[in-house]
Amino acid sequence: MERGYIGDRFKWTSLGFDGLNGRAKFPSIDDGMKRWNKHFPGFLKPWKYTGTSLALIMGQVLGDASIEGVDFNKWVNDAALEHRNLGYEVYFRRWCRRGTRWHSGLCVRSRFDGL
């Protein structure tokens, strides 16, 4: 169990079985998006193609269980180099801290020049 990823993180909970985040098993909800639209209207937007091939690397809170044993700075730099070599314009969105609560949604992406 972890705090939710959208909306009020102190109101919502992410619950998966046998692991965290991408390592967990989540039940499949096939309700035609009724629950989603009821609780999170306006969060999903149509994809806006800009004509540019972008790679956005997302930051993570250092010390998070999902990157335990990983040199995250090295991983970010390696991923950026690999995608740049494939022709992508690479951006990095760091994990932000605003006030006393972690808030990931308001950080502005910036062109990646390495960590």
N, C-alpha and C positions, 0 to 999 in steps of 0.2 A: 504494500500500500504506500502510495506517495501522494503528495499534494497534486492537485489538478494542474493541467498545463494551459488552460484557457480560462477566461473569466476570473472570478475571485478565487485565487488559489487556496484560500482558507475556508471556502465553502464547498469546493469540489474535490473529489478524490479520484486518483487513477488507481484502479485495482486490477492487477494481472496475477496469473497463477504461475508458479514455478520460475520466477525471475522478475527482474526490473525492466521497464521500458521495452526495448526491442528484443529482450531475451525472454519476455513473459508471454504467456498465452492469454489472449483476451477473447471473451465471448463475442460471437458475431451477432449483430443486431440488424435485422432486415425489416425495417419499418418504413422504408421510403423516406428516410431522413426526418420523420415527424418529431422524434425526441430532440434531435439536433436543432431543428428550426424553432422549436418551442423555447429552448433554453439559450441558444446562441445565435439569434437572428442577426444577419449582417456580418458574421465572422468570415464566411467563405465568399470569396470573390472569383469571378471568371479569370482565367489566366490571361495576362496581358503580355503578348509577345512584342518585344522591342526591336527585333531584328538583330540583336547582338547575342552571342553565345556567352552567357554568364555562368560562373560557378560561385555559389555563395557558401562559404565555410562558416559554420555556426560555432560560437564559443561555448565553453562549458565552465562551470564552477570548478576551480581546481580543488581536488580532494573529493569530488563526487565519486560514488561507487562505480559509475559506468566507465570511468577512466582509471580505475585502480590498476597500478602496474604499467601504465602507459606514459611515455614521455610526450605529453600532449602538445607542447610547443614544437617538438620535432615532428610529430604527426601532422600538425597544421602546416608547417613549412614544407614537408614532403608532399602533402596533398596539393598545396598551392603550386609547387613546381611542376608536379605531374599534370595538373589541369592546364597550367599556362603553356606547357609544351604541347598539349593537345589543341591549343588555339583558343582556349577560354579566357575571357577577361575575369580575373579572380578578385573577389571581394571577401572580406572577413567581417562578421558581425560579432563583436565581443559580447560576453555575458555582462549585463549591467547591474549595478546596484544603485538603487535610488532610495535615499532615506535609510530606513532599517529593514525594508523588505526587498527581496530580489524581484526584479521586474525585467523580463526579457523582451517585452514587446515594443519598447520605445527607443531602442538603440538604433542609431543610423549606421547603415553599412558604410564602409570606407574601402577604397581601393587598397589591396593588400600589398604591403612592402616588406613583410616578414615580421616575426615576433622577436 
